[in-house]
Amino acid sequence: MTVGWLGTEQPYPQGPPDQELAQALLRLASTHRVRQTRGSHQCPFCTASFNDLGLGSAEIQVKASDGTVYAAPDLIAHYVAEHGYQPPAGFVAAVLAAAE
């Protein structure tokens, strides 16, 4: 299941930024990185740069306890921390479990 491909043309679930989730996603961006590309994507909502973090050019993949495999752009850490993105609960649980 894919989550976190956000764009300016579609609304997305928002709430208070979850810094614990954002930090877990940053850790997984180096340990659960898949589908690395040669180019990079920028945030569609702001002008933040991610070159120093190596974000914007791959996906994060995690497996939930029920067997669901989730894939998200590695920029999801930024979307959660800076834009209040609220991913689905199953994805959040899988990320927090994988980051332990």
N, C-alpha and C positions, 0 to 999 in steps of 0.2 A: 504494500500500500504506500502510495506517495503522499507526502505532506510537506508543507512549507514552500511551495513554489508560489511566491506572492508577486503581485503586480499592482500597479496603480489603478488599473481598470476594474478590479474586482475587490469588494469588501472582504475582510478577513476577521476572524474572532480576535478581539483585543481586550486587554485588561492590564492590571498593574504588571510591570516587568518582573519576571521570575529569575532573579540573579543566580539562584542555585541551579536551575535548569540551564541557564546560559553558560555557566561555568562547566557543567557536565558536558554540554554540547561542544564547547571548545576543546575539552580533553578528548572527546570522541573524534573530533576533526583530524586528529593525528593518529588515533589507534583504530578507527573503524572507517577509514577513508577508502572509497571505491570510485570507479569511473573518472579518474583524473583526466582533465582535458589540458590542452596546450594553451588555451586562452583563459580569460577570467571574466567574471561577471561583476558588475557593481550593484550596489543597492539601488533599487528603483525609487526609493523614498528620500534619500539624502545623498550627500557627496562624500560620505566617509570612505577612507581608503583602507584596504585590508592587506596590502602587500606585505607588511611586517608580520601579519598573522598567517599568511599563506592561504587565506580564505577566498572563495569565489571561483574555484576551479575544480571542484570535486563534489561528491555526495558523501553523506554519512549513512551507513546502513546498520540497523540494529534488529534483533529478533526478539519478539515478545514471548512471554511464557506460554501463550496459547499457540505459538508457532507462526504468528503473523510476522512477516518481514517488512519493516518500514524503511523507506529511502527518503532522504531529504537533502536539499542543497546544503553545503557546509555553511552558507551564509545564514542559515536558520538561527545560529547562535546570536548573530547581530539582530535579526528580526525580533527575537525574544527579548533581548536585553535593551534594545534601543527603541523598538517600535511596538512593544507590548503584545506581540503575537502570542496567541494562546493555542498551541497545537492540541490535537486530540489527546484525551487522557491515556489511551493505550500506548501511544507514542511516548508520552512523558514517562510513564512507568517503565517502558523498555529502555529508554535513555538513562534514567536514574539507576536502574539495575545494572546496565552494561558499564556505567561509569564507576561503579564501586570497585 
